Amino acid sequence: MNTIWQFATAGALRYGRGCGMLLPDVVANLGVKRPLIVTDRNVSSVAAVRAVLSATGLRHDVKIFDGCVAEPSIAVAASACEYGKSYNVDSVIGIGGGSNLDVAKVAAAVLRYGGQPADYFGFDRIAGPVLPMIAVPTTAGTGSEVSHSAVLTDTDQAIKVSTLSRWLRPAYALVDPSLTDSCPPRVSAHSGIDALVHAIEAYTNRDFSEMVDLDPQAKAYEGSYPLTRMLAAEAIRLVGRSLANVVEPPGAADARDDMALAATLAGMAFSNSGVGIVHALEYPIGALTHCSHGEGNGLLLPHVMRYNLDFRISEFATIASLLGVLSDGLSERQLAESAIEAVELLLDRIGITRRLRDFGMKKSQIPEVASKAFQIKRLMAVNQRPPQLSDLNAILEAAF
């Protein structure tokens, strides 16, 4: 039995409205002179982001790659790397949603060690520190600002692929909720439900003490332990309280603040404890159907919760309470079951697609999706209930 766990996150974290304007101070503290900003055209045009960029004091030395897109392909990341190489940049600043931050992470690795993005796929394939990276999220969901992973889409194989390394955690994370104020309802819904999935999977995954004798790739995560459960629980509570309020107008500032914090806390939790079957299934589904990562995760969440229910009764009962379910008169199992119902009500309230067929997926594609997901051993190993391939097929059938 393992008796030791460890925790890691971004090198430094600043949170609060207006902290994005501290970017010049952070750049100065890093001592870098030629940063590459990785973003997309939509984000770079947002007034709040333009104000942050104009305040850097490095306008003549900053290079901006704004070619990122949602669910970025390997080719997009390679383009960012080539752009950075041409200017001999010495640092990377990722600004935007999780897709932008993930491309920035890959660029920070490739620009430091050379090669191509694919050279670093998998766990622990980066030799040491990457270029100094600053993460400035403009959505509240992925937690990429504090995580050790970057996800790209392999369009040839129709699956999402991950690079995981302790060296990918940003040197600084600036979590400024005001940068999320302009997020449209759909983006807020998809990113916000992603944070809930991160938190629930981190909270209910296999205990750290059981994470022994696993495939080396499974060592990307520690399993669930007291600190990550505490972080995940608070993230679940904040999402339950505020996600619907950022999707439904007017999207009050206090709800935006809650969700920005929830996303970061969930990122801290899952990047140590791991995500599980929900993410494993979404990777091929997202690549196949081009649904957003958050919406794909949200659709799958209640189905995976039902699969895991009997192995995590106590944890699901707690999740129900965190989501605001009253426990009066309910047995622990009934309360646990109500957690799934609470999630489904939230999905409907914020407009998450509920059937895989509505993504354009065909029933005949279920075996292929299940098979690809089953090969992601680090995610299979961390789930408390060890899945068989037939289990994944059954979950997809239920979600279809």
N, C-alpha and C positions, 0 to 999 in steps of 0.2 A: 504494500500500500504506500502510495506517495503521501508524504506529510509536508511538503514544501510547495508553496506557490509564489509566483512573482508577478509584479504589476508594472506596466510601462505605458507611457502616453507621450504626447508631444513634449518637446523640451521645455517649453514655456507656454502658458495659456493666459490670454487676457479676454475677459468677457464683459460686455455691457454696451449700452447704446453709446455710439460715438467712438468706440475704441478703434474702429477702422482707420480713423484719422491719425492714429499713433503709428501707422505704417512707416513714416520716415524715421521715427525713433528706433523702431525695430531693425530697419535696414542699417542704420548707423551702428547699432549695437552689434550686428553681425560683422561689420567691417567690410562689407562687399561694395563693389563699385559698378558692376555691369550686370544688373539683374535682368532676367528674362521673365516677363509677365505672361502667363498662360491663361487664356480666357476665351470667351466667344463674343461674337459681334453683338448679341442681345445684351449680355451683361455689361460689356464695355460702354454701351450707350446709356445705361441707367445713370441718372443724375447723381445719385449718392456715390456710385462707384467712380464716376468721372471726377467728383470732388476729391475722393481718396487718391486717385492717380495724380491729379494736379498738385496735390500736397506733398508728393514724394521728394521734391527738391532735386530729383535726378532726371528730369525730363529729357535731357540731351543724351543720357547714357542708358536709359531704359529701353529695351526692345520688347515689343508686344506681339505675341503670337495669338491671334484671335480666331483661329480656325477650328476650335473645339466644337463638338456637337454632342447631343445627348447620346448615351450609350456608345461611346467612341470606339472606332475600329482600331486595329493595330496600325493601319496605314495613317490614321490621324495622329497617333502618338509618334510614329516615325517622322512625320512632317514637322511636328514640334521640335523633335530632336535635331533634325537637319537645320531648321531655322536657328536654333540656339547655337549649333556648331559654327555656323557662318559668321556669327558675331562674337565668338569666344566669350560667352557669358560666364559669370562666376557664381551665379546663384539663380534660384527660381522662385517666383511668387505666383501661386495659384489663386485665382479669384473666380468665384462662381459656384456652381453646384458640384456635387460629388464627381461628375464626369470630368470637369475641368481640373479638379484637384488631383484626380487619379492620373490624368495625362501629365500634370506637372510633376508628380512623383516619379513616373517612368522617365521623364526627361531629366530629372535630377540624377537618376542612376546612370542613364546612358551617357549623359554629358560628362559624367565623372569617370566612367570606366570604359566607354566606347561600346561598339557592337550595335545590336538592334534590340528593340523591346522584347522580342521573343527569347532572347538569350537569358532573360531573367525570370521567365515564367516558372511558377512553382514556389516552393518555400526555401528560404535561406540560400539564395544563389547570388546575392550581392556581397562582394568581398569586404566592404567596410563602409564608412560614412560616404553618403552621396553629397552632391552640391548642397549648400545650405538652402533650405526651403522654408518659405512662409506660406501658410494657408489662410485664406480669407474667404470663408463660406458666405454665399449669398442666398442659400436655401437652408431650410432646417430639416435635415433628414439623414443624410448618409453618415455623418460622423467622420468623414474622411480626414477632417482637419486634425484628428488625434489618432487615427488608426495606422496600422502597419501594412496595409494592403492597397493595391491598385488593380482595378478591373477593366479589361478591354474586351472587345468583341472580335473573335476570330470568325470572319465572314466566310472563309473557305470551309471550316468545319462546323459552322452554325452552332457555336457555343461560346460562352463568355469564359475568359481565362484570367487567372489572377497571378499577380506577383506579390509575394508576402515576405517581408523582411523587417527585422527590428530597425534597420537603417532607413526605412521609408517613413518613419514617423517624423512629421515636420519639426523643424527647429523651433518655430513659433506658430501658434494658432491665434488669430484675432477673430473672436466670435462676436460680431456686432449685429444685434438683432435688427437694427434699423435698416441694414442692407437687405433684409428679407421683406420689408414693408411693401415693396412693389411687386412681390410674387403674385401672379394670378391664382385664382382659386384652385385650378387643376394642378398646378405645380405644387402649391401648398399641400394639397391632399395627397399627392403621390409621394412627395418627399416626407411628409409627416407620418404616413402609415409605414414607411420604411423604417423610421426611427422606432416605432412600436414593435415591428418585427425584430429588429436588432435587440431590443430590450427583452422581449419575451423569450427569444431563443437563448440569449445569454443567461437569463434567470433560470431557465429550465433545462439547460444542457447537463451533460454528465458531470458529476462532481470531480474536482481536481484530483482527489485522492484515488480515483479509479483510472486516471489517465496514465496508465503504465503499459509497457509491452505493446505499443501501438506501431503502426506503419510510420516511418520517419516523417512523411508528409503530415500526419496527424499532429505532430509536435508543433505545428504552427499555432496551436491554441493550448491554453492551460486547463480548460474545463472551468466549470462554475465554482466560485469560492466566495467567502463572505464579502470581500470588498466589491467584487463585480456585481454580486446580488444586490448590495446596497445601492450602487449606482443605477443598476437596471430598474430596481423598484421605484426609485424616484423618477426616472424617465417615464415609466409606465404611468405613474400618478399624474405627471405633468401633461402627458399626451391625452390621457382621459379627460383632464380638466379643460384643455385648451385647443386641441386639434380642430374640432368642429368650429370653434370660434375664429380661427384664422381662415377657414374655408368659406364660411358664411359671412357676407358683408356685415359690418364694416371691417372686420379683421383688426380688432383692437390691439394697441401696442403691447398691453400686458400679456395678451395671448401669444403674440409674436415672441416676446421675451421668453415665455415659458417654453415654446417649441424650440427656440434656438438652444436653450439650455438642455432640454430633453434630448435633442439630437446629439449634442456633445457628450452628455453623460452616457447615452446608449452606445456611442462610439467608443468611449473608454471601456465600457463593459464588454461589448462583443469582440473588440479587437484583442482582448485578453482571454475571454472565456470561449469565444467562438460563436459562429452562427451554425445553423444545422440544415435540416432537410428542406426547409422552405427555400433557402438560398440555392441549395444544390439543384432543386427542380427548376427554379427560376432561370438559372444560367442558360440552359438550352432553350427554354421557352422564350426568354427575352431575345436571344439571337435568332430564333426561328420566326417569331411573330412581330418583333420590333416594338413590343409593348414597353412601357417605361419600367425600369427596375422596381421602383416603389409599387406601382400598381400590380405588377406580376406577383411580388411578394405578398401584397395585401390580399389578393385573390386566394392565394394558396394557404395563408395563415390559418384560418379556422379548420381547414381539412387536416393540416398537419397537427394542429392542437388536438383534434379528435383522435388521431393516431397515437399521440403521446399521452393522452389523458390518464389511463390506468397506471402509468409509470410516474406521474407527477401530480397526484391528487392534491396534496398539501400546497404545492407551489401554485397550481392553477386557482385554488381557493383564495390564496393571497392576492393573485393577479385580479380576480374578480373584485375584491375589496378595493384594490388600488384604482380600479376603473369605476368605482362608485356604486357597485352593487351592494345593497343592504343584505346583511347575513341573517337577519331575524327569522327564526323558524326553519332555516335551511340546514340540512346536514352538510358535512364537509364535501361530500361528493356532489351534492346538488349545487353548492356554491362553486365548486370547480367547473361543473358543466355550465354554469351561468357566465363564467369568464368567456367561453366560446360565444355564447349568445350576445354578450356585451360587445365583443369584437365585431360580430356580424352586424349589429345595430349601427356601430360606428362606421363600418364600411358602407352601408347603405346611406347613412346620413351625409357622408362626404363624397358620394358618387363613384365609388370604386367598382369597376367591372367585376362581376361575380362568376362568370363562366368562361372557361378556356375557349369554347367555341366562338365567343364574342370577340376574341383576339384574332380570329381567323384560323385557329389551329384545327386540324382535322383529327378525328378519332384514331385514324390509322397511324398517326404520328406518335401516339402515346408510348408504344414500346421503345421507339428510338429515344424519346425524351427521358424515359425512365432509365434506360441503359446508360446514357451519357451521364445522368445525375449520379448513378450508382458508382461510377468510376471516380467520383470526387471523394476520395477516401478520407480526407481530413474532415469533411463535413458529415460523412457517414459515421465516423468514429466518435464524434463528440456528442451525437444525439443520444439521449438517455436510453431510448428503446432502439436497440440495434435493428436497422431495417434490412429486409431481404428485397431483392429485385421485385418480387411479386407485390410487396407492400407498396412500393413506389408506384407500380402500375395501378393498384387499387386507389391510392390517393388521387392520382390523375383522373381515373375514371369518375370518382366522386366529384371532382372539380370541373369536369368537362361540361 
